[in-house]
Amino acid sequence: MPAAARPHRGGREGRDQNSGAPDSDGVSDSAQAGVFEALGDPVRRRLLELLVTGEQPAGALVTALQARVRITQPAVSQHLRVLREAGLVQVRAEGTRRLYAVDDAGTAAARAWLARFEDTFAQPLDALATELARGRRERRRAAPREAGGESRAGEAAG
C-alpha cells in the first residue's frame, strides 16, 4: 500500500485526546491531515492543478502528466484514488470513462485550516501599510517646504 494511502499514524492523532473531533472550523484533524498528506506529493498537486480548469477524463490527465514526467497509467490511477479518498477530487462514471473534478468540500478543509494563519499575517501587513502611508504623507508635506525654500533662496540671490 502506498504511504499516502495508509492511515495517518503520526502527528496530533497520537497525542491529542480530541483526535478526529471537529475543530472550531468544523473539520476534524484527521480529515485535514489526510488532505495535506495527499497534497504532499508533487504529482498529486499537479493533478489538482490540471483539474482546476474543470472536469477531465482520466485518460487526459494521464496524457498531461506523461508529457512532464515518466509515469504509468496505473500510477496516475493510484494518485487519483488517494486524492479521492482525501476528499480533494470527485469522480463520476460516463459510460466507460471516469471523469474527475476538484471536490470543493475537500479544498474547503484545506482553506479552513490555512485561514487560521490569515490574522497572523494581516496585522504586520496592516502595520507596514500604515508606515508606508505615513512616509508618503511626510514626503508630500516636506515637498512644498523644500520647493518654497528654493524659490525664496532664488529670490534673495536675484
C-alpha positions in Angstrom: 0.0 0.0 0.0 1.5 3.4 -0.9 2.5 5.6 2.0 -0.1 8.2 1.2 -2.9 5.7 1.1 -2.1 4.3 4.6 -3.9 5.8 7.6 -2.1 8.7 9.3 -0.1 7.4 12.3 1.9 10.4 13.4 1.2 14.0 14.3 -1.5 15.1 16.7 -3.6 11.9 16.5 -1.3 10.0 18.8 -1.1 12.8 21.4 -4.4 14.6 21.3 -7.4 13.3 23.2 -9.7 15.0 20.8 -8.2 13.5 17.7 -10.7 13.1 15.0 -13.1 15.6 16.7 -14.1 18.6 14.6 -12.0 21.7 15.2 -13.7 25.1 15.6 -13.9 25.3 11.8 -15.9 22.0 11.8 -13.2 19.9 10.1 -11.6 17.0 12.0 -7.8 16.9 12.5 -7.7 13.5 10.7 -9.6 14.9 7.7 -7.2 17.8 7.5 -4.2 15.5 7.9 -5.4 13.4 5.0 -5.8 16.4 2.8 -2.3 17.7 3.5 -0.8 14.3 3.2 -2.4 13.9 -0.2 -1.1 17.4 -1.2 2.4 16.5 -0.1 3.1 14.7 -3.4 4.1 16.8 -6.4 2.2 14.5 -8.8 -1.0 14.9 -6.8 -0.6 18.7 -6.7 -0.1 18.7 -10.5 -3.3 16.6 -10.9 -5.2 19.2 -8.9 -3.7 22.0 -11.0 -4.9 20.2 -14.1 -8.4 19.7 -12.6 -8.8 23.4 -11.6 -9.8 24.2 -15.2 -12.7 21.7 -14.9 -13.8 18.1 -15.1 -11.4 15.9 -17.1 -11.3 12.3 -18.1 -8.7 10.1 -16.5 -7.0 9.5 -19.9 -6.5 13.2 -20.5 -4.9 13.5 -17.0 -2.6 10.6 -17.7 -1.5 12.2 -21.1 -0.9 15.6 -19.5 1.2 14.1 -16.7 3.2 11.9 -19.1 4.1 15.0 -21.0 6.0 16.2 -17.9 7.1 13.1 -16.0 7.6 9.4 -16.6 4.5 7.9 -15.0 2.3 4.9 -15.9 -1.5 5.0 -16.2 -1.8 2.7 -13.1 0.3 5.1 -11.1 -1.9 8.0 -12.1 -4.9 6.0 -11.1 -3.4 5.4 -7.6 -2.7 9.1 -7.2 -6.3 9.9 -8.2 -7.5 7.4 -5.7 -5.5 9.0 -2.9 -6.9 12.4 -3.9 -10.4 11.0 -4.0 -10.0 9.3 -0.5 -8.7 12.6 0.9 -11.8 14.3 -0.4 -9.9 16.6 -2.8 -11.4 15.1 -6.1 -14.6 13.5 -7.0 -15.2 11.0 -9.8 -18.2 10.2 -11.9 -18.7 7.5 -14.5 -19.8 8.3 -18.0 -20.0 5.1 -19.9 -16.6 3.5 -19.7 -14.9 6.8 -18.9 -14.1 8.2 -15.5 -14.4 12.0 -15.2 -12.5 13.7 -12.4 -13.1 17.1 -10.9 -12.0 19.1 -7.9 -14.2 18.4 -4.8 -14.9 21.8 -3.3 -15.6 20.2 0.1 -12.1 18.8 0.4 -10.4 22.0 -0.7 -12.6 23.9 1.8 -11.0 21.8 4.5 -7.5 23.0 3.4 -8.7 26.6 3.1 -10.3 26.4 6.6 -7.1 25.2 8.1 -5.0 27.8 6.3 -7.4 30.5 7.3 -6.2 30.2 10.8 -3.0 31.9 9.7 -4.5 34.9 7.9 -4.7 37.0 11.0 -1.1 36.1 11.8 0.0 37.8 8.6 -2.7 40.5 8.4 -1.6 42.6 11.4 2.1 43.0 10.4 1.0 43.8 6.8 -1.5 46.3 8.1 1.2 47.9 10.2 3.5 48.0 7.2 0.8 49.7 5.1 0.3 52.3 7.8 4.0 53.1 7.9 4.3 53.3 4.1 1.3 55.7 4.0 2.9 57.8 6.8 6.1 58.0 4.9 4.3 59.1 1.7 2.4 61.7 3.7 5.5 63.1 5.3 7.3 63.3 1.9 4.3 65.2 0.4 4.3 67.7 3.3 8.1 68.2 3.0 8.0 68.7 -0.8 6.2 72.1 -0.7 8.5 73.4 2.0 11.6 72.4 0.0 10.1 73.9 -3.1 9.2 77.1 -1.2 12.7 77.2 0.4 14.4 77.0 -3.0 12.3 79.8 -4.5 12.9 82.0 -1.5 16.6 81.4 -1.8 16.4 82.2 -5.5 14.6 85.4 -4.8 17.2 86.5 -2.3 20.0 85.8 -4.7 18.3 87.6 -7.6 
